[in-house]
Amino acid sequence: MNPHAKLITLLSLILGTTITISSNHWVLAWTGLEINTLAIIPLIAKSHHPRAVEASIKYFLVQASASALVLFSSMTNAWATGQWDLTQLTQPTSCLLLTAAIAMKLGLAPFHFWFPEVLQGSSLTTALLLSTVMKLPPLTILFMTSPSLNPSVLTTLALISAALGGWMGLNQTQTRKILAFSSISHMGWMTAVIAYDPKLTILTFYLYIFMTTAVFLSLHTTKTLKLSTMMTSWTKTPVLNATLMLALLSLAGLPPLTGFAPKWLILQELTKQQMTPTATIIAMLSLLGLFFYLRLAYYATITLPPNSANHMKQWRINKPSTTPTAIFAALSATLLPISPMILASI
């Protein structure tokens, strides 16, 4: 990709995200979402592979539909109340339409079908952007409108997302699809608690960014796109593979790693809100995700490659792991002790 085109694309991503997260007016928030959508499409389609082109078209159609729903929801609310403020969403139909639109933007089930396919057609770096940065603007809108939305609908979407994210990730062999279903499951956890403690949702999202970035950067360093490649990547970077295992177990939510903190706090908050059945169900559903995280960790660090004549041994790479990989891997493994301080500072 042309460096100037890449610079313009990245600046547009930053601009769109900034406009959405700093706006109080529906039209400005919608404009930021549109800038973001148009900026990421060249990054998805840059390889000119048929799968990449297909992914970019799918992404455009879904995001355009969701943006149209956002605009329709805000116009319906403005027609009924005369308000264009994000926090003044009071019309019931508008609330329901916005919930559906944000679910499409975030890839929440049952609007999740586009997300694994788009990630599979993208490069690892673009998939990282789609899983982290592109989720921030719609999550900000959900954060600002959460007092107006129906908690029962949000809880239902959360449980379906946690179930499908865990269940459909079990039989995957492509690492990008596995991480896509992991993202759907984590978005379910965030949605479950946003109506009761929005700050906890933001904390969960930040910690999710740290853990997912560590995993994606590790996979990008070793050029790992499927499980069979992951089995042989230990010969390239043994230390990085051990770090990848910690990041995966942190995503699974195992103590004493960082990923345990948000799940623990979310279950605690749901129990405080007299939602013990919901907390029990979502905790049980996290075991589905734990299975495929353990499978990834097992492939990355424990299995040996088959010793067949037609199997090529992979040599160690000369370039060391990058500094961002080391920083995010450290953050994804060591933040549990200070998580209450982080929560208090938000």
LINCOR-V150367 format. One record per residue. RES is the residue in one letter. PHI is phi in whole degrees, -180 to 180 (999 if undefined). PSI is psi in whole degrees, -180 to 180 (* if undefined). Layout:
res->RES phi->PHI psi->PSI
res->RES phi->PHI psi->PSI
This chain:
res->M phi->999 psi->140
res->N phi->-58 psi->132
res->P phi->-57 psi->-36
res->H phi->-67 psi->-41
res->A phi->-64 psi->-40
res->K phi->-65 psi->-41
res->L phi->-62 psi->-45
res->I phi->-62 psi->-41
res->T phi->-63 psi->-47
res->L phi->-67 psi->-39
res->L phi->-65 psi->-37
res->S phi->-66 psi->-38
res->L phi->-61 psi->-46
res->I phi->-64 psi->-43
res->L phi->-62 psi->-49
res->G phi->-61 psi->-44
res->T phi->-63 psi->-44
res->T phi->-63 psi->-43
res->I phi->-61 psi->-45
res->T phi->-68 psi->-45
res->I phi->-76 psi->-14
res->S phi->-107 psi->2
res->S phi->-97 psi->151
res->N phi->-112 psi->-10
res->H phi->-101 psi->139
res->W phi->-61 psi->-39
res->V phi->-67 psi->-39
res->L phi->-65 psi->-43
res->A phi->-62 psi->-42
res->W phi->-64 psi->-39
res->T phi->-62 psi->-43
res->G phi->-62 psi->-41
res->L phi->-63 psi->-40
res->E phi->-67 psi->-42
res->I phi->-60 psi->-43
res->N phi->-61 psi->-46
res->T phi->-61 psi->-46
res->L phi->-70 psi->-27
res->A phi->-76 psi->-33
res->I phi->-82 psi->-22
res->I phi->-60 psi->-44
res->P phi->-61 psi->-32
res->L phi->-70 psi->-35
res->I phi->-70 psi->-41
res->A phi->-92 psi->6
res->K phi->-67 psi->-23
res->S phi->-79 psi->-12
res->H phi->61 psi->16
res->H phi->-79 psi->145
res->P phi->-54 psi->-37
res->R phi->-67 psi->-35
res->A phi->-69 psi->-41
res->V phi->-64 psi->-43
res->E phi->-61 psi->-42
res->A phi->-64 psi->-41
res->S phi->-67 psi->-37
res->I phi->-68 psi->-44
res->K phi->-59 psi->-44
res->Y phi->-62 psi->-45
res->F phi->-62 psi->-45
res->L phi->-64 psi->-44
res->V phi->-67 psi->-46
res->Q phi->-68 psi->-35
res->A phi->-66 psi->-41
res->S phi->-63 psi->-44
res->A phi->-65 psi->-40
res->S phi->-65 psi->-38
res->A phi->-63 psi->-39
res->L phi->-66 psi->-39
res->V phi->-61 psi->-47
res->L phi->-65 psi->-42
res->F phi->-65 psi->-40
res->S phi->-64 psi->-46
res->S phi->-67 psi->-38
res->M phi->-68 psi->-39
res->T phi->-63 psi->-42
res->N phi->-66 psi->-42
res->A phi->-66 psi->-35
res->W phi->-65 psi->-38
res->A phi->-83 psi->-35
res->T phi->-116 psi->-18
res->G phi->79 psi->12
res->Q phi->-112 psi->134
res->W phi->-109 psi->8
res->D phi->-77 psi->140
res->L phi->-61 psi->-35
res->T phi->-84 psi->-4
res->Q phi->-104 psi->39
res->L phi->-86 psi->104
res->T phi->-121 psi->-18
res->Q phi->-74 psi->124
res->P phi->-57 psi->-43
res->T phi->-63 psi->-40
res->S phi->-63 psi->-40
res->C phi->-62 psi->-43
res->L phi->-68 psi->-42
res->L phi->-64 psi->-41
res->L phi->-67 psi->-39
res->T phi->-59 psi->-44
res->A phi->-65 psi->-41
res->A phi->-64 psi->-45
res->I phi->-68 psi->-35
res->A phi->-62 psi->-39
res->M phi->-66 psi->-42
res->K phi->-64 psi->-41
res->L phi->-84 psi->-15
res->G phi->80 psi->29
res->L phi->-75 psi->143
res->A phi->-66 psi->145
res->P phi->-90 psi->22
res->F phi->-105 psi->30
res->H phi->-96 psi->-5
res->F phi->-62 psi->-30
res->W phi->-73 psi->-29
res->F phi->-67 psi->-50
res->P phi->-61 psi->-37
res->E phi->-68 psi->-40
res->V phi->-68 psi->-42
res->L phi->-64 psi->-38
res->Q phi->-65 psi->-31
res->G phi->-87 psi->-2
res->S phi->-104 psi->164
res->S phi->-74 psi->168
res->L phi->-64 psi->-38
res->T phi->-69 psi->-41
res->T phi->-66 psi->-39
res->A phi->-62 psi->-36
res->L phi->-63 psi->-44
res->L phi->-62 psi->-43
res->L phi->-65 psi->-32
res->S phi->-84 psi->-20
res->T phi->-121 psi->-73
res->V phi->-62 psi->-42
res->M phi->-71 psi->-14
res->K phi->-85 psi->-16
res->L phi->-67 psi->-49
res->P phi->-60 psi->-49
res->P phi->-64 psi->-33
res->L phi->-67 psi->-34
res->T phi->-65 psi->-42
res->I phi->-63 psi->-42
res->L phi->-63 psi->-39
res->F phi->-61 psi->-45
res->M phi->-75 psi->-28
res->T phi->-101 psi->-1
res->S phi->-57 psi->-34
res->P phi->-63 psi->-24
res->S phi->-90 psi->-18
res->L phi->-84 psi->161
res->N phi->-78 psi->115
res->P phi->-61 psi->-33
res->S phi->-66 psi->-41
res->V phi->-65 psi->-43
res->L phi->-63 psi->-41
res->T phi->-65 psi->-40
res->T phi->-63 psi->-47
res->L phi->-60 psi->-39
res->A phi->-64 psi->-45
res->L phi->-67 psi->-40
res->I phi->-64 psi->-41
res->S phi->-66 psi->-44
res->A phi->-63 psi->-39
res->A phi->-69 psi->-50
res->L phi->-69 psi->-39
res->G phi->-60 psi->-39
res->G phi->-78 psi->-42
res->W phi->-69 psi->-44
res->M phi->-80 psi->-14
res->G phi->-80 psi->-11
res->L phi->-66 psi->-38
res->N phi->-103 psi->16
res->Q phi->-90 psi->148
res->T phi->-116 psi->-9
res->Q phi->-96 psi->128
res->T phi->-64 psi->-35
res->R phi->-67 psi->-38
res->K phi->-68 psi->-39
res->I phi->-61 psi->-44
res->L phi->-71 psi->-27
res->A phi->-66 psi->-47
res->F phi->-68 psi->-31
res->S phi->-62 psi->-41
res->S phi->-65 psi->-42
res->I phi->-60 psi->-43
res->S phi->-64 psi->-43
res->H phi->-67 psi->-37
res->M phi->-63 psi->-33
res->G phi->-62 psi->-43
res->W phi->-62 psi->-42
res->M phi->-66 psi->-41
res->T phi->-68 psi->-30
res->A phi->-63 psi->-31
res->V phi->-112 psi->-3
res->I phi->-67 psi->-29
res->A phi->-75 psi->-19
res->Y phi->-108 psi->-36
res->D phi->-147 psi->83
res->P phi->-60 psi->-32
res->K phi->-64 psi->-36
res->L phi->-65 psi->-35
res->T phi->-63 psi->-43
res->I phi->-65 psi->-43
res->L phi->-60 psi->-45
res->T phi->-60 psi->-41
res->F phi->-66 psi->-42
res->Y phi->-61 psi->-46
res->L phi->-67 psi->-36
res->Y phi->-62 psi->-40
res->I phi->-61 psi->-45
res->F phi->-59 psi->-48
res->M phi->-69 psi->-45
res->T phi->-67 psi->-38
res->T phi->-63 psi->-41
res->A phi->-60 psi->-43
res->V phi->-67 psi->-48
res->F phi->-63 psi->-42
res->L phi->-67 psi->-37
res->S phi->-65 psi->-44
res->L phi->-66 psi->-36
res->H phi->-67 psi->-38
res->T phi->-64 psi->-41
res->T phi->-93 psi->2
res->K phi->56 psi->44
res->T phi->-96 psi->116
res->L phi->-114 psi->-16
res->K phi->-147 psi->167
res->L phi->-66 psi->-35
res->S phi->-65 psi->-32
res->T phi->-73 psi->-35
res->M phi->-64 psi->-30
res->M phi->-64 psi->-27
res->T phi->-104 psi->-1
res->S phi->-75 psi->-14
res->W phi->-64 psi->-25
res->T phi->-72 psi->-22
res->K phi->-81 psi->-55
res->T phi->-140 psi->86
res->P phi->-61 psi->-42
res->V phi->-67 psi->-42
res->L phi->-63 psi->-35
res->N phi->-67 psi->-36
res->A phi->-66 psi->-39
res->T phi->-66 psi->-40
res->L phi->-60 psi->-39
res->M phi->-62 psi->-42
res->L phi->-65 psi->-41
res->A phi->-65 psi->-40
res->L phi->-67 psi->-42
res->L phi->-68 psi->-30
res->S phi->-68 psi->-41
res->L phi->-61 psi->-34
res->A phi->-70 psi->-20
res->G phi->90 psi->30
res->L phi->-88 psi->135
res->P phi->-74 psi->154
res->P phi->-96 psi->34
res->L phi->-88 psi->169
res->T phi->-58 psi->-40
res->G phi->-65 psi->-15
res->F phi->-71 psi->-33
res->A phi->-60 psi->-54
res->P phi->-64 psi->-39
res->K phi->-67 psi->-40
res->W phi->-62 psi->-47
res->L phi->-67 psi->-37
res->I phi->-67 psi->-44
res->L phi->-62 psi->-38
res->Q phi->-65 psi->-43
res->E phi->-67 psi->-42
res->L phi->-62 psi->-38
res->T phi->-66 psi->-39
res->K phi->-63 psi->-32
res->Q phi->-86 psi->17
res->Q phi->60 psi->37
res->M phi->-118 psi->47
res->T phi->-59 psi->-41
res->P phi->-60 psi->-42
res->T phi->-62 psi->-44
res->A phi->-61 psi->-41
res->T phi->-66 psi->-44
res->I phi->-65 psi->-46
res->I phi->-70 psi->-31
res->A phi->-68 psi->-40
res->M phi->-67 psi->-37
res->L phi->-68 psi->-25
res->S phi->-67 psi->-18
res->L phi->-67 psi->-30
res->L phi->-63 psi->-46
res->G phi->-64 psi->-38
res->L phi->-57 psi->-36
res->F phi->-62 psi->-50
res->F phi->-78 psi->-22
res->Y phi->-67 psi->-42
res->L phi->-64 psi->-36
res->R phi->-65 psi->-43
res->L phi->-62 psi->-45
res->A phi->-63 psi->-38
res->Y phi->-64 psi->-47
res->Y phi->-63 psi->-37
res->A phi->-73 psi->-33
res->T phi->-126 psi->-20
res->I phi->-110 psi->-38
res->T phi->-74 psi->152
res->L phi->-105 psi->145
res->P phi->-70 psi->154
res->P phi->-67 psi->139
res->N phi->-95 psi->68
res->S phi->-104 psi->161
res->A phi->-66 psi->-33
res->N phi->-92 psi->9
res->H phi->-96 psi->126
res->M phi->-91 psi->128
res->K phi->-72 psi->136
res->Q phi->-93 psi->133
res->W phi->-85 psi->157
res->R phi->-67 psi->145
res->I phi->-83 psi->148
res->N phi->-77 psi->-40
res->K phi->-75 psi->137
res->P phi->-74 psi->169
res->S phi->-64 psi->145
res->T phi->-73 psi->161
res->T phi->-62 psi->-44
res->P phi->-57 psi->-38
res->T phi->-60 psi->-45
res->A phi->-65 psi->-42
res->I phi->-65 psi->-50
res->F phi->-68 psi->-34
res->A phi->-66 psi->-40
res->A phi->-65 psi->-42
res->L phi->-65 psi->-35
res->S phi->-75 psi->-9
res->A phi->-115 psi->-16
res->T phi->-126 psi->6
res->L phi->-89 psi->-4
res->L phi->-58 psi->-45
res->P phi->-62 psi->-30
res->I phi->-103 psi->11
res->S phi->-63 psi->-36
res->P phi->-62 psi->-35
res->M phi->-67 psi->-39
res->I phi->-64 psi->-43
res->L phi->-63 psi->-38
res->A phi->-70 psi->-27
res->S phi->-85 psi->-13
res->I phi->-76 psi->*
